[in-house]
Amino acid sequence: HPLLGRRMPPQRELTRPDGTRTRVAELLHAARGVLIATDGADGTGSKAAQLAQDWADRIDIVTGTWSSGTSGPAGPQAQAVLIRPDGYVAWTAPGSDSDLTDALTRWFGAPHPPARPL
């Protein structure tokens, strides 16, 4: 994917499920990793968001759709994008040679499954 290893364009907009729009730059303010998951025909974005739950203590998982008029290199074909805290793209779907688990472990450490109630 053309964005892999490059800075995610900060002006890219995402429409959240509640209808609000947010720019990538706003998502990076917390200085945490961000997984942006959008849904394509095969559900890749939803699968990525579900898989990333074990890293939710270190990354923000954001769902939505790319807003129209902000296509560019991370256009609608990028169903999931993992962004490091410095704004660089660590993984995309489609487009990465490794799977999401490998990328999450490489950049954010081993998974920590959510605590299970007793």
C-alpha positions as CSV (number, residue, x, y, z in Angstrom):
1,H,0.0,0.0,0.0
2,P,1.4,3.5,-0.8
3,L,1.0,4.6,2.8
4,L,2.9,1.8,4.4
5,G,6.0,3.3,6.2
6,R,4.9,6.9,5.4
7,R,3.2,9.5,7.5
8,M,-0.6,9.3,7.5
9,P,-2.0,12.5,6.0
10,P,-3.3,14.4,9.0
11,Q,-6.1,16.0,7.0
12,R,-7.8,12.7,6.2
13,E,-11.3,12.7,7.6
14,L,-13.2,9.8,9.1
15,T,-17.0,9.7,9.7
16,R,-17.6,8.0,13.0
17,P,-20.7,5.7,13.5
18,D,-22.5,8.5,15.3
19,G,-22.1,10.8,12.2
20,T,-19.4,13.0,13.6
21,R,-16.3,13.7,11.5
22,T,-12.8,13.7,12.8
23,R,-9.4,14.2,11.2
24,V,-6.5,11.8,11.6
25,A,-4.5,14.6,13.4
26,E,-7.1,14.8,16.1
27,L,-6.9,11.0,16.6
28,L,-3.2,11.3,17.3
29,H,-3.4,13.9,20.1
30,A,-3.4,11.2,22.8
31,A,0.1,10.1,21.7
32,R,-1.1,6.5,21.4
33,G,-1.2,4.1,18.4
34,V,-4.4,4.3,16.4
35,L,-6.2,1.5,14.5
36,I,-8.7,3.0,12.0
37,A,-11.1,0.3,10.9
38,T,-13.5,0.8,8.1
39,D,-15.8,-1.8,6.6
40,G,-15.3,-3.1,3.1
41,A,-17.2,-5.8,1.4
42,D,-15.3,-8.5,3.1
43,G,-15.5,-7.1,6.7
44,T,-11.7,-6.6,7.0
45,G,-12.1,-3.5,9.1
46,S,-14.4,-5.1,11.6
47,K,-12.1,-8.1,11.9
48,A,-9.1,-5.9,12.5
49,A,-10.9,-3.9,15.2
50,Q,-12.0,-7.1,17.0
51,L,-8.4,-8.6,16.8
52,A,-6.9,-5.4,18.2
53,Q,-8.9,-5.5,21.4
54,D,-6.1,-7.2,23.2
55,W,-4.0,-4.1,22.6
56,A,-6.7,-1.6,23.6
57,D,-4.7,-0.5,26.7
58,R,-2.0,0.9,24.2
59,I,-3.9,1.8,21.1
60,D,-7.2,3.6,20.3
61,I,-9.5,1.6,18.0
62,V,-11.6,3.9,15.9
63,T,-14.3,2.7,13.5
64,G,-16.1,4.6,10.8
65,T,-15.8,5.3,7.1
66,W,-13.5,7.5,5.1
67,S,-15.3,10.8,4.5
68,S,-16.0,11.7,0.9
69,G,-13.7,14.4,-0.6
70,T,-10.7,13.3,1.4
71,S,-9.5,10.3,-0.7
72,G,-5.8,10.5,-1.5
73,P,-3.4,7.7,-0.8
74,A,-5.4,6.2,2.1
75,G,-8.7,6.3,0.1
76,P,-11.5,3.9,0.5
77,Q,-9.4,0.9,-0.5
78,A,-7.6,1.0,2.9
79,Q,-10.1,-0.8,5.1
80,A,-7.8,-0.8,8.2
81,V,-4.8,1.3,9.0
82,L,-2.5,1.0,12.1
83,I,-0.8,4.3,12.8
84,R,2.1,4.6,15.2
85,P,2.0,7.4,17.8
86,D,4.4,9.4,15.6
87,G,1.9,9.4,12.8
88,Y,3.6,6.8,10.6
89,V,1.6,3.9,9.1
90,A,2.8,0.6,10.5
91,W,0.2,-1.7,8.8
92,T,-2.6,-1.5,6.3
93,A,-5.3,-3.9,5.0
94,P,-5.1,-4.6,2.2
95,G,-1.4,-4.0,1.4
96,S,0.8,-5.3,4.2
97,D,3.0,-8.4,4.0
98,S,2.5,-9.2,7.7
99,D,-0.7,-9.8,9.6
100,L,-2.1,-7.3,12.1
101,T,-1.1,-9.4,15.1
102,D,2.6,-9.2,14.0
103,A,2.4,-5.5,13.5
104,L,0.7,-4.9,16.8
105,T,3.2,-7.0,18.7
106,R,6.1,-5.4,16.9
107,W,5.1,-1.8,17.6
108,F,3.1,-2.2,20.9
109,G,4.3,-5.3,22.6
110,A,2.6,-8.6,23.5
111,P,-1.2,-8.7,23.7
112,H,-2.9,-8.2,27.1
113,P,-6.3,-9.8,26.9
114,P,-9.0,-7.8,28.7
115,A,-9.6,-8.9,32.3
116,R,-12.3,-11.4,32.6
117,P,-14.9,-11.0,35.4
118,L,-14.7,-13.6,38.2
